Amino acid sequence: MRNAKPGSSAAIIVGFSQLNAPFMGGTLVPAPNTVVAGLPLDASGVLVIGTTMPVGVPSGAQFWVQYWILDPAGPQGVSASKGLRGTTP
């Protein structure tokens, strides 16, 4: 994540299906199968995380990822990234 509110915190939402539901003045793209909150953004508004797919996830599986950031200037005090779709190799 980059170009977010510097020094804020974010949540990453990962889902195995696309939801596209209204949420806090935006659109929640992934179904929230996994949510990790409280991730700190640096003084430049950047967050870098790395991970690997769990063992057993089949090749060709699709997933969706989206960040939600605490941002007083955003609708209802948050801003969201675009939702991204990934496919496992």
FENJOTA-V778925 format. One record per residue. N is the residue number from 0. RES is the residue in one letter. PHI is phi as a letter, one per 20 degrees, with the letter a starting at -180 (NA if undefined). Layout:
# FENJOTA-V778925
((N,RES,PHI) (N,RES,PHI))
This chain:
# FENJOTA-V778925
((0,M,NA) (1,R,b) (2,N,m) (3,A,e) (4,K,f) (5,P,g) (6,G,m) (7,S,e) (8,S,c) (9,A,c) (10,A,c) (11,I,d) (12,I,d) (13,V,c) (14,G,c) (15,F,d) (16,S,b) (17,Q,e) (18,L,d) (19,N,l) (20,A,d) (21,P,g) (22,F,b) (23,M,l) (24,G,n) (25,G,c) (26,T,c) (27,L,e) (28,V,f) (29,P,e) (30,A,f) (31,P,f) (32,N,f) (33,T,c) (34,V,c) (35,V,c) (36,A,d) (37,G,m) (38,L,e) (39,P,e) (40,L,e) (41,D,f) (42,A,f) (43,S,d) (44,G,m) (45,V,d) (46,L,c) (47,V,d) (48,I,c) (49,G,c) (50,T,b) (51,T,c) (52,M,f) (53,P,f) (54,V,g) (55,G,n) (56,V,f) (57,P,f) (58,S,f) (59,G,n) (60,A,f) (61,Q,d) (62,F,b) (63,W,c) (64,V,c) (65,Q,b) (66,Y,d) (67,W,c) (68,I,c) (69,L,f) (70,D,b) (71,P,g) (72,A,e) (73,G,e) (74,P,g) (75,Q,l) (76,G,n) (77,V,c) (78,S,c) (79,A,c) (80,S,e) (81,K,f) (82,G,e) (83,L,d) (84,R,d) (85,G,c) (86,T,c) (87,T,f) (88,P,f))
